[in-house]
């Protein structure tokens, strides 16, 4: 009602109630207006039923005759007062199995398997087929009659202060959803969000890291004062706590910036336009256009993107969205991508232009992830998840002024802290495992080095080395710790750490055999490899299936290996390295 008021639309609720035959209550959820009246009306309708005459839509002579015949058939077979038999007859003609299954479940009426009713409905529908009503035309006719009746009623109950109430929105949509400007504007906004996230996260991330590592020093003082065993201090402080400190300091600031920006776009009403722009591409991939929204959520956190897949009704398309969500990089992978882009590709540019060029290259990497999402969606729909893409009604809501306070609360509490909590729960035991592997020596060499040497032949094939691949494996709980593990491995410190500057880090990497080809392969593998522990946990909870969790793990990993192997092989062939 507040939206209608803002646009100068007047609704005669009493007249609408008379037309529909049920109480119509005007509400505004944002302002909590009318909610008490709504609950009171529901209570009255359930507990003090009145003789109401609900609206009866005429579907045309042929369909009405069929409805009446099925209605008579049901009257003779069903003795129940809790359901409208005309409505039930319509659902039998429409063959709406989901609703009929619900009727069977809650009212114990197994109409589909009732032989007499099923045969009667088939015979009645055969008359409709003779009149030219196949299943699709029947549904189209039913929906058309409903829409026409709705339009007729709306003309009676609606009045407008101005017929141009929607002109501004349509003018904006002319550009934001156009074939020419829609996708470029979408990419530009994505780049802007990435730029603000990159620039804005630096200072709070450093502040948070300083605070957490100051606390680590105090914990160290406590363990020294308590004269605790060295192994206990190493496992709990240098292992568990330091890993948690890295995850929180690297993950929290970008999420605290990205999620509010994302939610502002959502509140503005722009995200449905993103789905509109990408709908045709996803349809060509035999997937659902709503996957564009879940993909966008994956930029903040793939676990949040997987949870967002609940908005997709089709189980097949929901699984495609879940499996491919990992192809868009989450903010846990941004630090690795940004560091490599800065060191190997924009390091020679002046500091003023570095953030802008880094954003452009990072946006390019993200676009590659989107392309891979579309390709793998198409591949899945042709193999293990065959099917025809479903259609859905996409509402393009009015553009609204975002409620900044609510945006901040919702994005921080519902998204940022929720995702961070899961990441911390997974990262804590991982920190202990990493410390044990790095500090357990066999024959004078750490277990980490033994594992890296074992992995080296395979890692070399895909343009990496054993330590890099081992870092990705140990970084399974949280992608943020991949670079610190690489540093720890090269410096043989036994503890996760970070160097003071990217110049020092690049020198360390180059001295250990890194080239720009290595950098490209690391970026590709970071973009396309197994989901992190938090995301795998979420996939298991959402699908309730170990099978689909394993497939979600294997599919991006295989694509990452193929991509890195292709790039590394081509570069070796062309450059003779």
N, C-alpha and C positions, 0 to 999 in steps of 0.2 A: 504493500500500500504506500510505503514511503517512496518507492520508485515511481509508482503511478502519479503520486502527488507532485514529485519533482518534474515530471514530464507534462503535467497539466492534464492528466487523464482521470476522468470521474467515473466511478463504477457504482451503479445502483445495486447494492447488495441485496436489498429486499426483493427487488424484481428478479434478480438472478436466482435467488433462493426459490422463488415461486416457479420459475422455469424448470429448474433442476429437480425440485421436489425434496431437497435436503437443505439443512441450514448452511448458509455461506457466511463465514466469519473473516473479516478483514484483519490481517496481522502484519506486523513489522518485526521480524525476528531480531534485527540489529538493535532496535530500541525497546524490545520486549513489550510491544504494544499489541493488545488483542489476544495474548496467549491465555490469559485467565478465562476470557469469554470462550475461546476455542475448547479448552479442557472442560468447561462447564457444559457446553453444547454437546460434546461427545458423551459426557456422563448422562445428560438428559436423554439423549437419543437411545443409549443402551439400556438404561434402567427405567425410563418412563416412555416406552415406545408409543409414538403417535401414529395414526393412520396417515401415512404420507403417500403421495402418488408421485413416484419418481418418473423422470423423463423417459419417454418411449420413442426411440428413433425409428422412422420408417425406412427400410432398406430397399424398397422397390418390390413390385408384385411377386417376382419369381423367388427372391430370397425370403420374403415374408411368408409365402406359401410353404416353403421348405421349413422355416422356423416353426410354423404352426403344426406341421406334421410331426416334427421331432418333439415338440412340446407335448402333443397328445400321446406320443409313444412313451415319453418319460412319465407322464401322469399315470399311465397304466402300469408302469413297472416300478416307480419309486414312490414311497410313502414317507416323505420328509418335508418339513416346513422351513428348514433352516437355509434354504437356497432358492434363488429365483430361477425357475425352470426355463423361462424364456432366455435368460442369460446363458444357462447351461446348454440349451439347445444351440445357441449361436456358437459357443465354444466347441461343441461337437462337430458342427458343420465346418468351422474354421480349423479343426484338428489341432487345437492348441494343447499339445501334450503336457507342457509344464504346468498349466493351470489344472488340467484334468488329473495329473499326478497329485497336485496339491489337494484337490477335492477327494481323491482316494485316500490320501494320508490323513486328512483332518476330519472328513465326514464319512470315511469308510464306504465310499461309493466307487467300486471298480467298474467304471463305465466302459473303459477301453476293452476289457476282457469279458464283458457281458455279451454273450453271443447274440441274443435277440436284439439288444440295442445296437450293437455293432452292425449287424446285418440290415437292420431297419435304416440306420443312418446312411449306409452305403447305397441302399436302394433309393433313398430320397435324394442323395447327392447325384445319383446317375441322371435324375430328371433335370437337375441344374446343369449338368454337363451337356445334356441335349440342347439346353437353352444357351449354350456358349460360355457357361461359367466353369472354367477350370479352376484349380486351387488358387492360383495367383490372381486371376481376375476376380474370384470371389472375395479374397482378402482386400484387394484394391477397392472393390465396390463398397465393402463394409466400412473401410477407413474413409473413403470419399464421402459417404453419407454422414459419418460422424463429424468430419471436418466442415461439411456444408452446413450441418445443423449448428455447429459451434459458431460459424461465421454469422448465421442468421441471428442467433441469440446475442452475440457480441454487438451487433448493430443496434439491438434494442436496449441493451443495458450500459453501453459505453458512450461517453460523450467527451469531446476534446476541446480544450481551450484554444488549441492551435493544431491544425492538421500537419504542421511541419515539426512536430515534437521530436521526430527521429532523424531529421535532416543532418544534424551535426555528426551523429554516429555513422550514418551512411557515407558522408563525405570522408571521414577518417578511414572507414573500411575500404573505400575506393582505392586507397593506396596500400593500407596494411594487408589487404587480402588479394591484391591484384596479381596477375601472372607476372607482370614486369617488375613490380617493386616489392611484392610480399616477401619473398625469400631473401633478397639483399637486405631489406630492413631488419628481418629476423636475425640474420647473421651479424649485422651491425649492432643490434641490441645485445646479442650474445657476447660480442667483443667488448662492449661497454661494461657489461656485468663482470666479465673476466678481468678487465682493466681495473675497475674499482675494487674488485676482490684482491688482485695482486698488490695494488698500491696500498690499500687500506689495511691489509693483514700484516704488513712488515713490522710496524711499530708495536702493535699489541702482541704479536707473536714473540718479538724479542723481549718485551717487558715480562710476558708470562714465563718465558724460558728462564730469564734471570731470576724471577721469583721462585720458580720451582727448583732451580739448581742451588739457590741460596738455602732453600729448605733441605736439599740434599746435603749441603755442608753441615747443617745443624744435626741431621741424622748421623752423619759421619762422626761428629763430636760426641753424640750420645753413645754410639757403638764403641768408640775409643774409651769413653768414660766407664762404660759397662764392661770393658775388657772382653768384648765378645770375640769368638773365633773368627779368623780372617775369612774362612769360607762362608760363614753365615752372613757377615757384612757384605761380601761380594755378591752372594746370591740374592739377598733381599734389597740392598741399596743399589749396587752397580748393575744388578740384573733386573729385578722386578720394578723398583722405583724409577730407575733411570729410563727404562723403556716406557713406562707410563708417563713420565715427564715429557718425553719426546712426542709421544702420541698426542697428549693434551695440548702442548705448546704449538705443535705444528697443525693440528687438526681443528682446534676450537676457534681461533681467530678467523680463518677463511670461512668456516661454516657460519659463524656468527654474523658475517657480512653477506655471504652468498644467499643463505636462506631468507633473510629479510628482503633482499633485493628480488629474489624469486617470488616471494609472497606478495610483494608490492605489484609485480607484473600480473600476478594471479588476481589480486583485488581490483586492479585497473580493468580487468576483463580481457587482457591481451592473450593469455595462454590458450583459450579456445581458438583464437586466430592462428596460433602456431599449429594447432591440430588441423585446422582448415587448410592451411598452406601445404602441410605435409601429407594430407589425407590421400591424395592421388598416388603419391610415391609409395605409401604403405599399402594401398590397394593393389598396386602393381606387384608388390612383394607378397600378396595374399595375406596381409596382416591387417590389423585394425588401426584406423586413424588415431584412436585414443592413445596408441602406443607412443605417439609424439609427446604427450604430456608426461608419461611415465619415464620416457627417455630424458626429458628436461629435468625431472626430479633426480635422476641419476647423476647429474653434474654435481649436485651437492653431496650426495652419498648414494651409492648403488643399492644399499640396503633400503633406503627410503624409496628409491625407484621401484624396487621389487614389491614393497608394501603397496605402493601406488597402483600396481597392476590390478588391484581389486576392482578398479573402475571399469575394467574390460569384462564384458558379460560372457563372451565365448570362452570356454575352457581351453580350446585349442589356441586361440589367439593370445590368451593370457599367458600360456606356457611359452609361446614364441617371444612375447615381451619380456618375460622373466629371464629366459636363456640369453637373450641378446642385450639385456640392460647393461652388462659389464663392458660393452664395447665403447660406451661413453665414459671418459675419465672422471672419477670422483675427485673431491678436493684432497684426498689422501695421496693421489698420484700427481697432483699439480706440483708439489715441491720438487719431485724428481724431474718432471718435464721442464719446469721453469729453470732449474739449476743447469741442466744440460743445454737448453736453448741459450741461456746467458753465457755459459762458458765457451761453447763451441761454435755458436752461430751469430751472436750479437755482441760478443765481448769486445770487439774492436770498434764498435760504434760509440759515439759520445754518450755520456750518461743521461743526457736530456732525452735522447731518442730511444734509449734502451727499453724502457717500459712499453712504449708504443710498439716497437718492432717485436718484442717478446710476446705481446698480446696478439699481434697479427699471426705470428708463427704458432702460438698456442691455439688460436682459433682455427688455423689450418689443420692442426692435429685433431681437434675436436670434430671438424667436418669429415676428416678421414674416418673417425669413429662412427659418425652418423652413416656414412656410405657403407661401412662394414655392417652396421646394424641392418640396413636395407638388404644387402646382399645375403647375409646369413638368414634373415627372415624369409627371403625367397627360397633359399636352399632348404630350410627346415620345412616350409610349406609344400615342397616338392618331394620330400622324403618321409621323415618320421612323423610329421604333423601335417599330413595332406588335408586339404579342405578348401572351401570357397570362402573368400573374405565376407564377413557379415556387414550389413549396412546398419547405420545408426543415425539417429537424429542429433545433429550437432547444433546446440543453441549458442548463438553468438550474443552474449549478454550485453547490456548497455555498459558503456564506459562509466566508471564510477570513481569518485575521489577516494583513494585508499585511506583506511583508518589506521594511521601510523602506530598508535599505541597498541591496538589489537594485533597488528602485523608483527610488531616486535615480540609481544608476549607469546603469540602462537608459534612464530618461527623459532624462538629460543627454547620454549618449553616443549612444544610438541615435536619439533624436528631436531634442533641442534643437540639438546641435552639427551634426548631419546637415543639418537645415533651415537653420541659420544659415550653414553653409558654402556651400550653394547660393545663398542670398540675397546673400552677400558676393561670390560669383563673378559674379552678375548686376549688382549695384549698383556695382561698381568702374568698369566702362566707362560706366555710366549717369552717374556723377558727372562724368566728363570731358565727356560730351555736353552735360549741363546747363550746365556752366561755359562751354563754347564758345558755346552758344546765347544765354546771358545776357550774354556779353561781346563778341559779334560785332555791330558796329554797321553799319547800312545807312542812309545819309542822316541820321546823327545819332541814330537810334533803334535800340535793340537788336533782334536777330532774335526774341527772346522776345516783345517788345511787338508786333512786326509779326504774329507768329503769333496772339497773343491778340486783336488787332484783327480779324484774318481770321475767327477762330472766334466772335467776340462775337455776331453775329446768331443763330446756331444755339444758342449757350450761353444767350442771353437767353430763347429759347423754352422751355427746360427749367429755368428758374429760377436759372441760374448766370451767370457772366460769363466773358469770354475767358480771363482769368488763372486762374480756378478750373479750367476745362476743360483748359487747358494744363498745369496742375499735375498733374492726374490722368494726362494723357498722359505727361508726363515722369516721373511716379511709377510708371510701368509696371514698372520693375525691382524696386521695393520701395515698398509703400503707406505706409511710415513717413515718407517724405520729402515727402508731399503738402502738409502744413501749412507746413513750412519753405520750400517752393518758393513757396507763396502769399505768405508774408511777404516773401521775396526779391523777388517780382514787384512787390508794392505799394510796397516801399521802394526799388526800383531799385538794389539793392546789388550785384548781379552775383554774390553768393555766398549759399549756403544758410546761414540763421541762425535763431535762435529768440529770442523776447522773454523778458524775465525773469519776467513774470507773465501770467496769463490776462486780467487787467484791461487791461493794455497791448495785448494781442492783440485783445481785443474792441473796444477803441477804434479800433485800426487797421482792423479789418474793417468796423465801422459807418461810419467815415469814407470807406470805399471802396464804400459802397452796400449793405452787408449788412443784411438784415432777418431776422425769425424765419422768414419764408418761404424766404429764401435758405438759412438754416441747415437747415431741414427737407429741402430739395432736395439739399443737399450730403450730408446723412446718407443719404438714399435712394440717391444715386448712389454713395456710398462702399460701401453695402451691396450694390448691384446694378450692377456694371460689370465690365469685363474682368478675368480673373485676372491676377495679377502675373507677372512674367517667370519667377520660379522655378517657379510652378505650371504655366505654359504649357510650360516645359521638361520638367517631370515628366509632364504629359499626353502630350506627344510621345513620351517614352520608354516610357510605359505602354501607349499604344495603338498605337505604331509607325505612326501615321497623321497626316499633315498635315491631312487632311480633318476628322477628329474634333477635332483641336486647334483648328482655325479655328471649328468649330461651338461648341466649349466657350468660345471667345472671344466669339463673336457673340451667343449666346443671352442671357447675363446682361446684356450691353451693351444690347441691344434692350429688355429688360425695365426696365433702369435709366432709359433715355431715355423710355419710355412712362410710367413711374411719375412721374418728375420733371415731364414735360410736363403730365400730368393734374393734379397738385397745383398747379403754377404757374398753369395756366389757370383752375382753379377759384378759387384765391385772388385772382387778378386780377379775375375776374368778380364775386366776392362783395365784395371790398374796394375795387374800382375803383382798382387800382394798376397 
